[in-house]
Structure formats: C-alpha cells, structure tokens
C-alpha cells in the first residue's frame, strides 16, 4: 500500500519497505507534505527522517 501511494505521486520513486521494522524509505518522491498526505490516506502515517 505504501509503495502504491508513493508511486501514484511519483512513478519513478524508489521505495524500500521493511515490514519487520515498520519503516519505509523513499527517494525521488514529490514534496514531503504530499508524500505524507498520500501515505496517511492509505492508512500509513509518515514523517520525514532527519539526515
């Protein structure tokens, strides 16, 4: 679901999901706010990780 939500915004995005750790890493996605909204709408709230 997370991968689909992200790719709906950016089909070229790289999405790595760890079900065990309950984490997803996204590269090349749209603006972080748009990404967080899309994943939250899919039932997976998101926050931006610190570098």
mmCIF file as Biopython writes it, N, C-alpha, C and O atoms, coordinates in Angstrom:
data_model
#
loop_
_atom_site.group_PDB
_atom_site.id
_atom_site.type_symbol
_atom_site.label_atom_id
_atom_site.label_alt_id
_atom_site.label_comp_id
_atom_site.label_asym_id
_atom_site.label_entity_id
_atom_site.label_seq_id
_atom_site.pdbx_PDB_ins_code
_atom_site.Cartn_x
_atom_site.Cartn_y
_atom_site.Cartn_z
_atom_site.occupancy
_atom_site.B_iso_or_equiv
_atom_site.auth_seq_id
_atom_site.auth_asym_id
_atom_site.pdbx_PDB_model_num
ATOM 1   N N  . UNK A ? 1  ? 0.812  -1.192 0.000   1.0 0.0 1  A 1 
ATOM 2   C CA . UNK A ? 1  ? 0.000  0.000  0.000   1.0 0.0 1  A 1 
ATOM 3   C C  . UNK A ? 1  ? 0.863  1.266  0.000   1.0 0.0 1  A 1 
ATOM 4   O O  . UNK A ? 1  ? 0.555  2.227  -0.705  1.0 0.0 1  A 1 
ATOM 5   N N  . UNK A ? 2  ? 1.932  1.268  0.781   1.0 0.0 2  A 1 
ATOM 6   C CA . UNK A ? 2  ? 2.804  2.440  0.817   1.0 0.0 2  A 1 
ATOM 7   C C  . UNK A ? 2  ? 3.439  2.655  -0.548  1.0 0.0 2  A 1 
ATOM 8   O O  . UNK A ? 2  ? 3.467  3.777  -1.054  1.0 0.0 2  A 1 
ATOM 9   N N  . UNK A ? 3  ? 3.942  1.593  -1.139  1.0 0.0 3  A 1 
ATOM 10  C CA . UNK A ? 3  ? 4.575  1.711  -2.454  1.0 0.0 3  A 1 
ATOM 11  C C  . UNK A ? 3  ? 3.592  2.257  -3.474  1.0 0.0 3  A 1 
ATOM 12  O O  . UNK A ? 3  ? 3.944  3.131  -4.265  1.0 0.0 3  A 1 
ATOM 13  N N  . UNK A ? 4  ? 2.376  1.760  -3.468  1.0 0.0 4  A 1 
ATOM 14  C CA . UNK A ? 4  ? 1.361  2.252  -4.415  1.0 0.0 4  A 1 
ATOM 15  C C  . UNK A ? 4  ? 1.051  3.722  -4.187  1.0 0.0 4  A 1 
ATOM 16  O O  . UNK A ? 4  ? 0.927  4.485  -5.145  1.0 0.0 4  A 1 
ATOM 17  N N  . UNK A ? 5  ? 0.924  4.126  -2.934  1.0 0.0 5  A 1 
ATOM 18  C CA . UNK A ? 5  ? 0.612  5.523  -2.619  1.0 0.0 5  A 1 
ATOM 19  C C  . UNK A ? 5  ? 1.729  6.448  -3.093  1.0 0.0 5  A 1 
ATOM 20  O O  . UNK A ? 5  ? 1.461  7.509  -3.656  1.0 0.0 5  A 1 
ATOM 21  N N  . UNK A ? 6  ? 2.972  6.051  -2.870  1.0 0.0 6  A 1 
ATOM 22  C CA . UNK A ? 6  ? 4.110  6.868  -3.297  1.0 0.0 6  A 1 
ATOM 23  C C  . UNK A ? 6  ? 4.202  6.907  -4.815  1.0 0.0 6  A 1 
ATOM 24  O O  . UNK A ? 6  ? 4.380  7.976  -5.398  1.0 0.0 6  A 1 
ATOM 25  N N  . UNK A ? 7  ? 4.083  5.765  -5.451  1.0 0.0 7  A 1 
ATOM 26  C CA . UNK A ? 7  ? 4.218  5.717  -6.910  1.0 0.0 7  A 1 
ATOM 27  C C  . UNK A ? 7  ? 3.069  6.409  -7.627  1.0 0.0 7  A 1 
ATOM 28  O O  . UNK A ? 7  ? 3.216  6.790  -8.788  1.0 0.0 7  A 1 
ATOM 29  N N  . UNK A ? 8  ? 1.940  6.580  -6.972  1.0 0.0 8  A 1 
ATOM 30  C CA . UNK A ? 8  ? 0.854  7.358  -7.569  1.0 0.0 8  A 1 
ATOM 31  C C  . UNK A ? 8  ? 1.276  8.817  -7.712  1.0 0.0 8  A 1 
ATOM 32  O O  . UNK A ? 8  ? 0.830  9.509  -8.627  1.0 0.0 8  A 1 
ATOM 33  N N  . UNK A ? 9  ? 2.136  9.283  -6.805  1.0 0.0 9  A 1 
ATOM 34  C CA . UNK A ? 9  ? 2.657  10.650 -6.882  1.0 0.0 9  A 1 
ATOM 35  C C  . UNK A ? 9  ? 3.875  10.744 -7.788  1.0 0.0 9  A 1 
ATOM 36  O O  . UNK A ? 9  ? 4.019  11.701 -8.547  1.0 0.0 9  A 1 
ATOM 37  N N  . UNK A ? 10 ? 4.748  9.751  -7.706  1.0 0.0 10 A 1 
ATOM 38  C CA . UNK A ? 10 ? 5.998  9.756  -8.461  1.0 0.0 10 A 1 
ATOM 39  C C  . UNK A ? 10 ? 6.320  8.336  -8.914  1.0 0.0 10 A 1 
ATOM 40  O O  . UNK A ? 10 ? 6.899  7.559  -8.155  1.0 0.0 10 A 1 
ATOM 41  N N  . UNK A ? 11 ? 5.948  7.992  -10.151 1.0 0.0 11 A 1 
ATOM 42  C CA . UNK A ? 11 ? 6.164  6.630  -10.648 1.0 0.0 11 A 1 
ATOM 43  C C  . UNK A ? 11 ? 7.630  6.198  -10.647 1.0 0.0 11 A 1 
ATOM 44  O O  . UNK A ? 11 ? 7.913  5.000  -10.663 1.0 0.0 11 A 1 
ATOM 45  N N  . UNK A ? 12 ? 8.554  7.137  -10.628 1.0 0.0 12 A 1 
ATOM 46  C CA . UNK A ? 12 ? 9.979  6.818  -10.647 1.0 0.0 12 A 1 
ATOM 47  C C  . UNK A ? 12 ? 10.591 6.727  -9.248  1.0 0.0 12 A 1 
ATOM 48  O O  . UNK A ? 12 ? 11.787 6.467  -9.118  1.0 0.0 12 A 1 
ATOM 49  N N  . UNK A ? 13 ? 9.803  6.934  -8.220  1.0 0.0 13 A 1 
ATOM 50  C CA . UNK A ? 13 ? 10.327 6.925  -6.853  1.0 0.0 13 A 1 
ATOM 51  C C  . UNK A ? 13 ? 10.876 5.557  -6.486  1.0 0.0 13 A 1 
ATOM 52  O O  . UNK A ? 13 ? 10.346 4.527  -6.903  1.0 0.0 13 A 1 
ATOM 53  N N  . UNK A ? 14 ? 11.936 5.560  -5.707  1.0 0.0 14 A 1 
ATOM 54  C CA . UNK A ? 14 ? 12.496 4.322  -5.160  1.0 0.0 14 A 1 
ATOM 55  C C  . UNK A ? 14 ? 11.901 4.151  -3.768  1.0 0.0 14 A 1 
ATOM 56  O O  . UNK A ? 14 ? 12.015 5.041  -2.925  1.0 0.0 14 A 1 
ATOM 57  N N  . UNK A ? 15 ? 11.273 3.020  -3.532  1.0 0.0 15 A 1 
ATOM 58  C CA . UNK A ? 15 ? 10.599 2.767  -2.263  1.0 0.0 15 A 1 
ATOM 59  C C  . UNK A ? 15 ? 11.122 1.458  -1.684  1.0 0.0 15 A 1 
ATOM 60  O O  . UNK A ? 15 ? 11.013 0.405  -2.313  1.0 0.0 15 A 1 
ATOM 61  N N  . UNK A ? 16 ? 11.685 1.528  -0.492  1.0 0.0 16 A 1 
ATOM 62  C CA . UNK A ? 16 ? 12.143 0.339  0.227   1.0 0.0 16 A 1 
ATOM 63  C C  . UNK A ? 16 ? 11.318 0.233  1.501   1.0 0.0 16 A 1 
ATOM 64  O O  . UNK A ? 16 ? 11.328 1.145  2.327   1.0 0.0 16 A 1 
ATOM 65  N N  . UNK A ? 17 ? 10.608 -0.874 1.663   1.0 0.0 17 A 1 
ATOM 66  C CA . UNK A ? 17 ? 9.734  -1.070 2.816   1.0 0.0 17 A 1 
ATOM 67  C C  . UNK A ? 17 ? 10.241 -2.239 3.644   1.0 0.0 17 A 1 
ATOM 68  O O  . UNK A ? 17 ? 10.548 -3.306 3.113   1.0 0.0 17 A 1 
ATOM 69  N N  . UNK A ? 18 ? 10.324 -2.024 4.955   1.0 0.0 18 A 1 
ATOM 70  C CA . UNK A ? 18 ? 10.668 -3.092 5.894   1.0 0.0 18 A 1 
ATOM 71  C C  . UNK A ? 18 ? 9.450  -3.334 6.771   1.0 0.0 18 A 1 
ATOM 72  O O  . UNK A ? 18 ? 9.148  -2.536 7.659   1.0 0.0 18 A 1 
ATOM 73  N N  . UNK A ? 19 ? 8.751  -4.435 6.520   1.0 0.0 19 A 1 
ATOM 74  C CA . UNK A ? 19 ? 7.587  -4.760 7.340   1.0 0.0 19 A 1 
ATOM 75  C C  . UNK A ? 19 ? 8.008  -5.060 8.774   1.0 0.0 19 A 1 
ATOM 76  O O  . UNK A ? 19 ? 7.314  -4.692 9.722   1.0 0.0 19 A 1 
ATOM 77  N N  . UNK A ? 20 ? 9.140  -5.724 8.927   1.0 0.0 20 A 1 
ATOM 78  C CA . UNK A ? 20 ? 9.640  -6.069 10.258  1.0 0.0 20 A 1 
ATOM 79  C C  . UNK A ? 20 ? 9.875  -4.821 11.107  1.0 0.0 20 A 1 
ATOM 80  O O  . UNK A ? 20 ? 9.470  -4.766 12.268  1.0 0.0 20 A 1 
ATOM 81  N N  . UNK A ? 21 ? 10.534 -3.817 10.518  1.0 0.0 21 A 1 
ATOM 82  C CA . UNK A ? 21 ? 10.865 -2.592 11.243  1.0 0.0 21 A 1 
ATOM 83  C C  . UNK A ? 21 ? 9.774  -1.533 11.173  1.0 0.0 21 A 1 
ATOM 84  O O  . UNK A ? 21 ? 9.849  -0.504 11.844  1.0 0.0 21 A 1 
ATOM 85  N N  . UNK A ? 22 ? 8.753  -1.797 10.348  1.0 0.0 22 A 1 
ATOM 86  C CA . UNK A ? 22 ? 7.656  -0.848 10.142  1.0 0.0 22 A 1 
ATOM 87  C C  . UNK A ? 22 ? 8.156  0.503  9.640   1.0 0.0 22 A 1 
ATOM 88  O O  . UNK A ? 22 ? 7.717  1.560  10.095  1.0 0.0 22 A 1 
ATOM 89  N N  . UNK A ? 23 ? 9.094  0.435  8.682   1.0 0.0 23 A 1 
ATOM 90  C CA . UNK A ? 23 ? 9.693  1.633  8.107   1.0 0.0 23 A 1 
ATOM 91  C C  . UNK A ? 23 ? 9.665  1.566  6.588   1.0 0.0 23 A 1 
ATOM 92  O O  . UNK A ? 23 ? 9.687  0.488  5.992   1.0 0.0 23 A 1 
ATOM 93  N N  . UNK A ? 24 ? 9.617  2.735  5.983   1.0 0.0 24 A 1 
ATOM 94  C CA . UNK A ? 24 ? 9.742  2.837  4.531   1.0 0.0 24 A 1 
ATOM 95  C C  . UNK A ? 24 ? 10.694 3.982  4.225   1.0 0.0 24 A 1 
ATOM 96  O O  . UNK A ? 24 ? 10.638 5.039  4.854   1.0 0.0 24 A 1 
ATOM 97  N N  . UNK A ? 25 ? 11.561 3.759  3.259   1.0 0.0 25 A 1 
ATOM 98  C CA . UNK A ? 25 ? 12.471 4.798  2.811   1.0 0.0 25 A 1 
ATOM 99  C C  . UNK A ? 25 ? 12.114 5.119  1.369   1.0 0.0 25 A 1 
ATOM 100 O O  . UNK A ? 25 ? 11.971 4.224  0.536   1.0 0.0 25 A 1 
ATOM 101 N N  . UNK A ? 26 ? 11.972 6.416  1.087   1.0 0.0 26 A 1 
ATOM 102 C CA . UNK A ? 26 ? 11.550 6.853  -0.241  1.0 0.0 26 A 1 
ATOM 103 C C  . UNK A ? 26 ? 12.562 7.850  -0.782  1.0 0.0 26 A 1 
ATOM 104 O O  . UNK A ? 26 ? 12.956 8.790  -0.092  1.0 0.0 26 A 1 
ATOM 105 N N  . UNK A ? 27 ? 12.976 7.636  -2.018  1.0 0.0 27 A 1 
ATOM 106 C CA . UNK A ? 27 ? 13.858 8.568  -2.712  1.0 0.0 27 A 1 
ATOM 107 C C  . UNK A ? 27 ? 13.188 9.016  -4.001  1.0 0.0 27 A 1 
ATOM 108 O O  . UNK A ? 27 ? 12.549 8.221  -4.690  1.0 0.0 27 A 1 
ATOM 109 N N  . UNK A ? 28 ? 13.340 10.299 -4.319  1.0 0.0 28 A 1 
ATOM 110 C CA . UNK A ? 28 ? 12.807 10.919 -5.530  1.0 0.0 28 A 1 
ATOM 111 C C  . UNK A ? 28 ? 11.305 11.101 -5.495  1.0 0.0 28 A 1 
ATOM 112 O O  . UNK A ? 28 ? 10.664 11.113 -6.545  1.0 0.0 28 A 1 
ATOM 113 N N  . UNK A ? 29 ? 10.749 11.239 -4.356  1.0 0.0 29 A 1 
ATOM 114 C CA . UNK A ? 29 ? 9.304  11.446 -4.269  1.0 0.0 29 A 1 
ATOM 115 C C  . UNK A ? 29 ? 8.983  12.927 -4.377  1.0 0.0 29 A 1 
ATOM 116 O O  . UNK A ? 29 ? 9.866  13.784 -4.337  1.0 0.0 29 A 1 
ATOM 117 N N  . UNK A ? 30 ? 7.729  13.194 -4.510  1.0 0.0 30 A 1 
ATOM 118 C CA . UNK A ? 30 ? 7.230  14.559 -4.510  1.0 0.0 30 A 1 
ATOM 119 C C  . UNK A ? 30 ? 7.567  15.225 -3.176  1.0 0.0 30 A 1 
ATOM 120 O O  . UNK A ? 30 ? 8.278  14.656 -2.348  1.0 0.0 30 A 1 
ATOM 121 N N  . UNK A ? 31 ? 7.056  16.419 -2.983  1.0 0.0 31 A 1 
ATOM 122 C CA . UNK A ? 31 ? 7.281  17.160 -1.742  1.0 0.0 31 A 1 
ATOM 123 C C  . UNK A ? 31 ? 6.907  16.300 -0.539  1.0 0.0 31 A 1 
ATOM 124 O O  . UNK A ? 31 ? 5.927  15.557 -0.591  1.0 0.0 31 A 1 
ATOM 125 N N  . UNK A ? 32 ? 7.675  16.393 0.536   1.0 0.0 32 A 1 
ATOM 126 C CA . UNK A ? 32 ? 7.392  15.566 1.714   1.0 0.0 32 A 1 
ATOM 127 C C  . UNK A ? 32 ? 5.954  15.676 2.220   1.0 0.0 32 A 1 
ATOM 128 O O  . UNK A ? 32 ? 5.376  14.677 2.650   1.0 0.0 32 A 1 
ATOM 129 N N  . UNK A ? 33 ? 5.374  16.861 2.176   1.0 0.0 33 A 1 
ATOM 130 C CA . UNK A ? 33 ? 3.994  17.019 2.651   1.0 0.0 33 A 1 
ATOM 131 C C  . UNK A ? 33 ? 3.018  16.227 1.785   1.0 0.0 33 A 1 
ATOM 132 O O  . UNK A ? 33 ? 2.084  15.617 2.306   1.0 0.0 33 A 1 
ATOM 133 N N  . UNK A ? 34 ? 3.222  16.232 0.483   1.0 0.0 34 A 1 
ATOM 134 C CA . UNK A ? 34 ? 2.350  15.471 -0.421  1.0 0.0 34 A 1 
ATOM 135 C C  . UNK A ? 34 ? 2.513  13.979 -0.184  1.0 0.0 34 A 1 
ATOM 136 O O  . UNK A ? 34 ? 1.535  13.231 -0.213  1.0 0.0 34 A 1 
ATOM 137 N N  . UNK A ? 35 ? 3.736  13.547 0.048   1.0 0.0 35 A 1 
ATOM 138 C CA . UNK A ? 35 ? 4.006  12.139 0.332   1.0 0.0 35 A 1 
ATOM 139 C C  . UNK A ? 35 ? 3.346  11.720 1.642   1.0 0.0 35 A 1 
ATOM 140 O O  . UNK A ? 35 ? 2.703  10.672 1.705   1.0 0.0 35 A 1 
ATOM 141 N N  . UNK A ? 36 ? 3.499  12.526 2.681   1.0 0.0 36 A 1 
ATOM 142 C CA . UNK A ? 36 ? 2.896  12.210 3.982   1.0 0.0 36 A 1 
ATOM 143 C C  . UNK A ? 36 ? 1.379  12.140 3.876   1.0 0.0 36 A 1 
ATOM 144 O O  . UNK A ? 36 ? 0.755  11.271 4.485   1.0 0.0 36 A 1 
ATOM 145 N N  . UNK A ? 37 ? 0.791  13.033 3.120   1.0 0.0 37 A 1 
ATOM 146 C CA . UNK A ? 37 ? -0.665 13.022 2.937   1.0 0.0 37 A 1 
ATOM 147 C C  . UNK A ? 37 ? -1.112 11.744 2.216   1.0 0.0 37 A 1 
ATOM 148 O O  . UNK A ? 37 ? -2.093 11.115 2.614   1.0 0.0 37 A 1 
ATOM 149 N N  . UNK A ? 38 ? -0.401 11.369 1.174   1.0 0.0 38 A 1 
ATOM 150 C CA . UNK A ? 38 ? -0.775 10.182 0.395   1.0 0.0 38 A 1 
ATOM 151 C C  . UNK A ? 38 ? -0.649 8.903  1.212   1.0 0.0 38 A 1 
ATOM 152 O O  . UNK A ? 38 ? -1.528 8.042  1.153   1.0 0.0 38 A 1 
ATOM 153 N N  . UNK A ? 39 ? 0.429  8.770  1.972   1.0 0.0 39 A 1 
ATOM 154 C CA . UNK A ? 39 ? 0.592  7.555  2.766   1.0 0.0 39 A 1 
ATOM 155 C C  . UNK A ? 39 ? -0.383 7.527  3.937   1.0 0.0 39 A 1 
ATOM 156 O O  . UNK A ? 39 ? -0.878 6.460  4.300   1.0 0.0 39 A 1 
ATOM 157 N N  . UNK A ? 40 ? -0.665 8.680  4.532   1.0 0.0 40 A 1 
ATOM 158 C CA . UNK A ? 40 ? -1.650 8.729  5.622   1.0 0.0 40 A 1 
ATOM 159 C C  . UNK A ? 40 ? -3.031 8.347  5.109   1.0 0.0 40 A 1 
ATOM 160 O O  . UNK A ? 40 ? -3.780 7.655  5.799   1.0 0.0 40 A 1 
ATOM 161 N N  . UNK A ? 41 ? -3.371 8.789  3.911   1.0 0.0 41 A 1 
ATOM 162 C CA . UNK A ? 41 ? -4.661 8.434  3.320   1.0 0.0 41 A 1 
ATOM 163 C C  . UNK A ? 41 ? -4.758 6.929  3.078   1.0 0.0 41 A 1 
ATOM 164 O O  . UNK A ? 41 ? -5.854 6.369  3.064   1.0 0.0 41 A 1 
ATOM 165 N N  . UNK A ? 42 ? -3.609 6.277  2.888   1.0 0.0 42 A 1 
ATOM 166 C CA . UNK A ? 42 ? -3.581 4.828  2.693   1.0 0.0 42 A 1 
ATOM 167 C C  . UNK A ? 42 ? -3.523 4.079  4.029   1.0 0.0 42 A 1 
ATOM 168 O O  . UNK A ? 42 ? -3.485 2.849  4.058   1.0 0.0 42 A 1 
ATOM 169 N N  . UNK A ? 43 ? -3.516 4.839  5.138   1.0 0.0 43 A 1 
ATOM 170 C CA . UNK A ? 43 ? -3.504 4.220  6.462   1.0 0.0 43 A 1 
ATOM 171 C C  . UNK A ? 43 ? -2.127 4.071  7.082   1.0 0.0 43 A 1 
ATOM 172 O O  . UNK A ? 43 ? -1.957 3.350  8.066   1.0 0.0 43 A 1 
ATOM 173 N N  . UNK A ? 44 ? -1.142 4.754  6.506   1.0 0.0 44 A 1 
ATOM 174 C CA . UNK A ? 44 ? 0.228  4.660  6.998   1.0 0.0 44 A 1 
ATOM 175 C C  . UNK A ? 44 ? 0.793  6.062  7.207   1.0 0.0 44 A 1 
ATOM 176 O O  . UNK A ? 44 ? 1.376  6.630  6.284   1.0 0.0 44 A 1 
ATOM 177 N N  . UNK A ? 45 ? 0.633  6.627  8.398   1.0 0.0 45 A 1 
ATOM 178 C CA . UNK A ? 45 ? 1.152  7.971  8.656   1.0 0.0 45 A 1 
ATOM 179 C C  . UNK A ? 45 ? 2.666  8.021  8.441   1.0 0.0 45 A 1 
ATOM 180 O O  . UNK A ? 45 ? 3.367  7.038  8.683   1.0 0.0 45 A 1 
ATOM 181 N N  . UNK A ? 46 ? 3.154  9.156  7.994   1.0 0.0 46 A 1 
ATOM 182 C CA . UNK A ? 46 ? 4.579  9.293  7.681   1.0 0.0 46 A 1 
ATOM 183 C C  . UNK A ? 46 ? 5.151  10.533 8.342   1.0 0.0 46 A 1 
ATOM 184 O O  . UNK A ? 46 ? 4.431  11.476 8.671   1.0 0.0 46 A 1 
ATOM 185 N N  . UNK A ? 47 ? 6.446  10.510 8.526   1.0 0.0 47 A 1 
ATOM 186 C CA . UNK A ? 47 ? 7.179  11.688 8.970   1.0 0.0 47 A 1 
ATOM 187 C C  . UNK A ? 47 ? 8.516  11.684 8.245   1.0 0.0 47 A 1 
ATOM 188 O O  . UNK A ? 47 ? 9.006  10.639 7.816   1.0 0.0 47 A 1 
ATOM 189 N N  . UNK A ? 48 ? 9.094  12.868 8.119   1.0 0.0 48 A 1 
ATOM 190 C CA . UNK A ? 48 ? 10.366 12.985 7.422   1.0 0.0 48 A 1 
ATOM 191 C C  . UNK A ? 48 ? 11.493 12.625 8.386   1.0 0.0 48 A 1 
ATOM 192 O O  . UNK A ? 48 ? 11.535 13.116 9.514   1.0 0.0 48 A 1 
ATOM 193 N N  . UNK A ? 49 ? 12.394 11.777 7.941   1.0 0.0 49 A 1 
ATOM 194 C CA . UNK A ? 49 ? 13.528 11.368 8.767   1.0 0.0 49 A 1 
ATOM 195 C C  . UNK A ? 49 ? 14.600 12.445 8.750   1.0 0.0 49 A 1 
ATOM 196 O O  . UNK A ? 49 ? 14.791 13.131 7.746   1.0 0.0 49 A 1 
ATOM 197 N N  . UNK A ? 50 ? 15.287 12.586 9.859   1.0 0.0 50 A 1 
ATOM 198 C CA . UNK A ? 50 ? 16.406 13.519 9.926   1.0 0.0 50 A 1 
ATOM 199 C C  . UNK A ? 50 ? 17.597 12.915 9.197   1.0 0.0 50 A 1 
ATOM 200 O O  . UNK A ? 50 ? 17.793 11.700 9.208   1.0 0.0 50 A 1 
ATOM 201 N N  . UNK A ? 51 ? 18.382 13.765 8.570   1.0 0.0 51 A 1 
ATOM 202 C CA . UNK A ? 51 ? 19.587 13.283 7.867   1.0 0.0 51 A 1 
ATOM 203 C C  . UNK A ? 51 ? 20.676 12.933 8.831   1.0 0.0 51 A 1 
ATOM 204 O O  . UNK A ? 51 ? 21.756 12.512 8.415   1.0 0.0 51 A 1 
#
